[in-house]
Amino acid sequence: MSRKAVEITLNDSERQKLERWSRGPQTPRCLTERAQIVLLAARGLRNDAIGEQLGCRRARVGKWRRRFAERRCAGLSDAPRPGQPIKYGAELEKRLLAQLDNPPPHGYGAWNGRLLAQALGVSADWVWATLRQHDISLQRRRSWCISTDPEFTRKAADIVGLYLHPPENAVVLSVDEKPHIQALERAQGWLRLPDGKALTGFSHEYKRHGTSTLFAALEVASGQVKAGHFQRRRRRDFLAFMNEVVAAYPQRELHVIVDNLNTHKPKQDRWLRQHPQVHLHFTPTHASWLNQVEVWFSLLARQALRGASFSSVRQLREAIDAFIAVYNPQAVPFEWTKRRVRPVGPKDKYAYLHN
């Protein structure tokens, strides 16, 4: 004679939870089945009827029916399992992390998973898994350029002050050069794939047609740009460009932000004496990001130069002039919001670092 099945009575909270488990798309399939077993049992169905309806064995229905009666909803979860015994302990993990601070084997420039596994006598899979747990990437590279200028605070405050509170009746200009822009000629067009799709791109092969140096002055208040093309970036070229800039702002006081390149700094006293309305403000060393014209150079590279084809330096310069002609009528100033700046250091994340 078969034993009588355990009677199941549900309260409102248990019924809601079981119904949610039985219908939830993210609920594991095994838990969905167990919730359905208990719900059908609460309706008074026998184990064989439940098994026939759900397509499972009668013994399986009885097991989860009893588990729920004993421990309620918690009884429907799997019991903890011991799993595979730990092969490598915390001590070996510390040795792995310490090994990264040691130089790699002779003949290698950096550690990799295979070399670490050989050095520690463990499997490479465990090495990679442990490194992932600590968010360590052996391929990631970080670089840094920290300003060591002892006058960083004074120079940076001077430039930020020009951005946030420019002098009255004066023009603030960010000036710099983009040297050695290459005039590369490369085939461009559409590539038809076997599946019928078409991709646009350019050939990897190219032909060099020389280089050009671009001097640019960004008016901070309006965002408009004045540029000049030169073959090189000598001191005489910089002063020639500055003469053009001064001529574009007659009878105006000019505050010019430049970096510490030698073409900007030495032997300019005579030129500055001839132009007393011009005041040069130098960024701290290794802090060109304080010069807003660098942002515009990035726009020029992405929107007019990257992937383009030029058959001559003249064509390259015409393309730059065309971009400036389109850019200036719709130019807006870059919004500077930082009142305090500091030298930028490397991020606090493990990686190989290099200057």
Phi, psi and omega per residue, in radians:
M1 nan 2.252 -3.088
S2 -1.305 2.599 3.116
R3 -1.245 2.661 3.114
K4 -1.342 2.340 -3.132
A5 -1.182 2.585 3.136
V6 -1.164 2.338 3.103
E7 -1.364 2.462 -3.108
I8 -2.051 2.212 3.047
T9 -2.199 2.254 -3.060
L10 -1.929 2.461 2.948
N11 -1.547 3.089 -3.032
D12 -1.111 -0.756 -3.103
S13 -1.159 -0.691 3.119
E14 -1.150 -0.711 -3.136
R15 -1.121 -0.746 3.133
Q16 -1.097 -0.747 -3.139
K17 -1.137 -0.767 -3.133
L18 -1.157 -0.671 3.095
E19 -1.153 -0.634 3.088
R20 -1.150 -0.725 3.096
W21 -1.140 -0.636 -3.071
S22 -1.273 -0.355 -3.103
R23 -1.987 -0.230 -3.031
G24 -1.161 2.223 -3.139
P25 -1.190 -0.410 -3.132
Q26 -1.635 -0.042 -3.136
T27 -1.314 2.351 3.078
P28 -0.969 2.542 -3.046
R29 -1.059 -0.655 -3.125
C30 -1.143 -0.680 3.137
L31 -1.246 -0.589 3.073
T32 -1.066 -0.764 3.137
E33 -1.125 -0.739 -3.115
R34 -1.134 -0.688 3.107
A35 -1.125 -0.682 3.109
Q36 -1.143 -0.654 3.106
I37 -1.049 -0.828 -3.094
V38 -1.171 -0.698 3.137
L39 -1.103 -0.719 3.118
L40 -1.216 -0.632 3.100
A41 -1.135 -0.623 3.130
A42 -1.176 -0.366 3.085
R43 -1.457 -0.029 3.080
G44 1.643 0.171 -3.137
L45 -1.294 2.575 3.071
R46 -1.336 2.832 -3.105
N47 -1.086 -0.700 -3.123
D48 -1.181 -0.604 3.102
A49 -1.200 -0.692 3.108
I50 -1.139 -0.776 3.133
G51 -1.082 -0.681 3.121
E52 -1.171 -0.656 -3.116
Q53 -1.257 -0.644 -3.090
L54 -1.676 -0.125 3.124
G55 1.284 0.687 3.114
C56 -2.353 2.931 -3.078
R57 -1.255 2.690 3.133
R58 -1.112 -0.665 -3.131
A59 -1.120 -0.626 3.124
R60 -1.158 -0.713 3.102
V61 -1.100 -0.765 -3.129
G62 -1.121 -0.631 -3.140
K63 -1.057 -0.883 -3.066
W64 -1.344 -0.383 3.027
R65 -1.175 -0.781 3.132
R66 -1.189 -0.714 -3.118
R67 -1.065 -0.701 3.129
F68 -1.195 -0.688 3.136
A69 -1.103 -0.560 -3.101
E70 -1.437 -0.746 -2.991
R71 -2.196 0.163 -3.125
R72 1.007 -2.476 -3.023
C73 -1.098 -0.558 3.135
A74 -1.113 -0.439 -3.128
G75 -1.277 -0.200 3.139
L76 -1.460 -0.152 3.097
S77 -1.439 2.689 3.101
D78 -1.159 2.519 3.073
A79 -1.226 2.569 3.131
P80 -1.050 2.450 -3.132
R81 -2.025 2.525 -3.076
P82 -1.184 -0.586 -3.123
G83 1.243 -3.051 -3.119
Q84 -1.266 2.359 3.134
P85 -1.083 2.549 -3.129
I86 -1.161 2.199 -3.106
K87 -1.580 -0.672 -3.125
Y88 -2.052 2.250 -3.074
G89 -1.662 -3.011 -3.101
A90 -1.161 -0.523 -3.131
E91 -1.129 -0.721 3.123
L92 -1.207 -0.568 3.081
E93 -1.105 -0.710 3.084
K94 -1.113 -0.669 3.106
R95 -1.113 -0.660 3.118
L96 -1.097 -0.816 -3.138
L97 -1.135 -0.640 3.111
A98 -1.213 -0.556 -3.124
Q99 -1.105 -0.490 -3.138
L100 -1.131 -0.412 3.128
D101 -1.447 -0.181 3.119
N102 -1.550 2.691 3.105
P103 -1.150 2.564 3.123
P104 -1.188 2.920 3.130
P105 -1.004 2.747 -3.125
H106 -1.011 2.302 3.138
G107 1.691 -0.146 3.139
Y108 -2.018 2.532 -3.135
G109 -1.607 -0.290 -3.109
A110 -2.758 2.785 3.090
W111 -1.299 2.593 2.917
N112 -2.358 3.056 -3.053
G113 -1.058 -0.710 -3.115
R114 -1.137 -0.753 -3.131
L115 -1.159 -0.686 3.106
L116 -1.141 -0.693 3.128
A117 -1.117 -0.716 3.119
Q118 -1.171 -0.664 -3.117
A119 -1.190 -0.555 -3.087
L120 -1.752 -0.194 -3.120
G121 1.250 0.646 3.139
V122 -2.196 3.116 3.134
S123 -1.420 2.582 3.124
A124 -1.149 -0.568 3.122
D125 -1.080 -0.707 3.113
W126 -1.159 -0.653 3.122
V127 -1.057 -0.852 -3.104
W128 -1.147 -0.681 3.138
A129 -1.113 -0.732 3.137
T130 -1.163 -0.708 3.116
L131 -1.117 -0.667 3.105
R132 -1.138 -0.636 3.124
Q133 -1.082 -0.581 -3.129
H134 -1.679 0.151 3.125
D135 0.976 0.776 3.116
I136 -1.859 2.201 3.083
S137 -2.031 2.117 3.130
L138 -1.354 -0.287 3.129
Q139 -1.615 -0.368 -3.105
R140 -1.144 2.428 3.097
R141 -2.162 2.337 3.056
R142 -2.034 2.449 3.049
S143 -2.163 2.757 -3.141
W144 -2.523 2.732 3.075
C145 -2.542 1.516 -3.047
I146 -1.579 2.268 3.107
S147 -1.249 2.205 3.075
T148 -1.894 0.305 -3.131
D149 -1.123 2.104 3.140
P150 -1.119 -0.333 3.122
E151 -1.823 0.461 -3.099
F152 -0.989 -0.817 -3.063
T153 -1.061 -0.790 -3.109
R154 -1.156 -0.812 -3.106
K155 -1.155 -0.755 -3.132
A156 -1.133 -0.723 3.116
A157 -1.106 -0.642 3.119
D158 -1.080 -0.798 -3.098
I159 -1.252 -0.762 3.114
V160 -1.073 -0.644 3.081
G161 -1.099 -0.634 3.086
L162 -1.152 -0.633 3.134
Y163 -1.237 -0.764 -3.033
L164 -1.504 -0.625 -3.105
H165 -2.379 1.289 -3.126
P166 -1.137 2.624 3.112
P167 -1.081 2.584 3.122
E168 -1.204 2.510 3.104
N169 0.996 0.533 3.115
A170 -2.280 2.780 3.131
V171 -1.964 2.255 3.097
V172 -1.790 2.181 -3.096
L173 -2.145 2.405 2.983
S174 -1.794 2.087 -3.019
V175 -2.141 2.389 3.031
D176 -2.870 3.089 3.115
E177 -2.193 2.629 3.040
K178 -1.990 1.744 -2.989
P179 -1.495 2.770 2.949
H180 0.954 0.800 3.034
I181 -1.275 2.142 -3.026
Q182 -1.490 2.378 2.997
A183 -1.611 1.687 -3.077
L184 -1.847 2.293 3.086
E185 -1.822 2.156 -3.138
R186 -2.544 2.564 -3.121
A187 -1.182 2.437 3.128
Q188 -2.331 2.768 3.106
G189 2.739 -2.756 -3.106
W190 -1.891 2.476 3.116
L191 -2.016 2.104 -3.139
R192 -1.559 2.141 -3.125
L193 -1.530 2.798 -3.132
P194 -1.039 -0.488 -3.131
D195 -1.450 0.069 3.104
G196 1.704 -0.237 3.133
K197 -1.313 2.695 -3.127
A198 -2.148 2.386 3.116
L199 -2.117 2.481 3.057
T200 -1.757 2.581 -3.112
G201 -3.141 -2.871 -3.134
F202 -2.469 2.746 -3.086
S203 -1.247 2.585 3.088
H204 -1.227 -0.506 3.118
E205 -1.330 2.520 3.121
Y206 -2.614 2.897 3.120
K207 -2.182 2.304 -3.107
R208 -1.479 2.424 3.097
H209 -2.222 0.448 3.099
G210 1.801 -3.116 -3.106
T211 -2.309 2.863 3.103
S212 -2.483 2.580 3.102
T213 -1.898 2.295 -3.103
L214 -1.939 2.147 2.967
F215 -1.725 2.390 -3.096
A216 -2.416 2.497 3.070
A217 -2.175 2.025 3.138
L218 -1.699 2.124 3.061
E219 -1.376 1.988 -2.993
V220 -1.099 -0.647 -3.061
A221 -1.245 -0.558 -3.076
S222 -1.946 -0.397 -3.083
G223 1.483 -0.011 -3.134
Q224 -1.367 2.712 -2.997
V225 -2.180 2.402 2.970
K226 -2.037 2.324 -3.032
A227 -2.306 2.798 3.077
G228 -2.521 2.484 -3.100
H229 -1.810 2.353 3.117
F230 -2.455 2.769 -3.138
Q231 -1.317 -0.604 -3.126
R232 -2.342 -3.090 3.108
R233 -2.103 0.912 3.123
R234 -1.359 2.959 3.136
R235 -1.064 -0.705 -3.136
R236 -1.127 -0.587 3.103
D237 -1.191 -0.726 3.116
F238 -1.095 -0.765 -3.141
L239 -1.189 -0.606 3.080
A240 -1.106 -0.710 3.106
F241 -1.171 -0.721 3.131
M242 -1.114 -0.582 3.056
N243 -1.078 -0.673 3.089
E244 -1.150 -0.692 -3.141
V245 -1.136 -0.785 -3.133
V246 -1.098 -0.689 3.137
A247 -1.139 -0.470 -3.138
A248 -1.347 -0.251 3.132
Y249 -2.237 1.197 -3.112
P250 -1.177 2.478 3.087
Q251 1.038 0.492 3.104
R252 -2.108 2.510 3.054
E253 -1.392 2.261 -3.068
L254 -2.025 2.249 3.004
H255 -1.936 1.969 -2.972
V256 -1.932 2.154 3.112
I257 -1.670 2.133 3.139
V258 -2.370 2.898 3.086
D259 -1.608 -2.940 -3.000
N260 -1.681 0.371 3.097
L261 -1.071 2.506 -3.054
N262 -1.095 -0.399 3.097
T263 -1.238 -0.292 -3.126
H264 -1.641 -0.418 -2.900
K265 -1.816 -1.087 -2.906
P266 -1.367 2.755 2.992
K267 0.983 0.610 3.098
Q268 -1.968 0.136 -3.094
D269 -1.048 -0.704 -3.116
R270 -1.129 -0.735 3.137
W271 -1.149 -0.678 3.126
L272 -1.186 -0.596 3.090
R273 -1.157 -0.570 3.114
Q274 -1.310 -0.336 -3.125
H275 -2.244 1.286 -3.080
P276 -1.152 -0.267 3.138
Q277 -1.399 -0.102 -3.113
V278 -1.752 2.256 3.108
H279 -2.162 2.122 -3.140
L280 -1.593 2.385 3.082
H281 -2.165 2.092 -3.033
F282 -1.702 2.349 3.046
T283 -1.228 2.734 3.022
P284 -1.092 2.735 3.108
T285 -1.061 2.487 -3.130
H286 0.992 0.638 3.110
A287 -2.425 0.818 -3.126
S288 -1.171 -0.295 3.115
W289 -1.126 -0.214 3.064
L290 -1.382 -0.196 -3.116
N291 -1.661 2.013 -3.013
Q292 -1.169 -0.369 -3.134
V293 -1.143 -0.367 3.080
E294 -1.122 -0.556 3.084
V295 -1.138 -0.736 -3.141
W296 -1.169 -0.657 3.075
F297 -1.022 -0.661 3.107
S298 -1.132 -0.718 3.087
L299 -1.095 -0.748 3.126
L300 -1.057 -0.782 -3.109
A301 -1.125 -0.750 -3.075
R302 -1.297 -0.662 -2.969
Q303 -1.714 -0.271 -3.089
A304 -2.258 -0.438 -2.996
L305 -1.917 -0.625 -3.022
R306 -1.119 2.132 3.089
G307 1.359 -0.001 -3.127
A308 -1.384 2.844 -3.126
S309 -2.089 2.277 -3.135
F310 -2.297 2.254 -3.131
S311 -1.568 -0.075 3.134
S312 -2.833 2.848 3.059
V313 -1.117 -0.623 3.120
R314 -1.063 -0.750 3.123
Q315 -1.140 -0.657 3.077
L316 -1.049 -0.827 -3.124
R317 -1.148 -0.637 3.100
E318 -1.132 -0.635 3.107
A319 -1.161 -0.691 3.109
I320 -1.147 -0.773 3.120
D321 -1.090 -0.659 3.119
A322 -1.136 -0.692 3.098
F323 -1.116 -0.742 3.137
I324 -1.117 -0.699 3.139
A325 -1.101 -0.586 3.097
V326 -1.417 -0.591 -3.053
Y327 -1.275 -0.778 -2.998
N328 -1.054 -0.755 -3.122
P329 -1.069 -0.448 -3.129
Q330 -1.971 0.281 -3.090
A331 -1.202 2.517 3.023
V332 -2.275 2.616 -3.127
P333 -1.194 2.602 3.014
F334 -1.308 2.275 -3.083
E335 -1.468 1.992 3.110
W336 -1.688 2.129 -3.063
T337 -2.013 -0.330 -3.071
K338 -1.325 2.201 3.067
R339 -1.643 -0.410 3.116
R340 -2.205 2.275 3.100
V341 -2.187 2.752 -3.139
R342 -2.553 2.788 3.100
P343 -1.017 2.440 -3.100
V344 -1.522 2.257 3.114
G345 -1.958 3.017 3.119
P346 -1.174 2.615 3.137
K347 -1.222 2.612 -3.119
D348 -1.415 1.226 3.135
K349 -2.619 2.371 -3.020
Y350 -1.118 2.305 3.025
A351 -2.999 2.794 3.000
Y352 -1.228 2.300 -3.101
L353 -1.958 2.566 3.102
H354 -2.587 2.645 3.119
N355 -1.281 nan nan
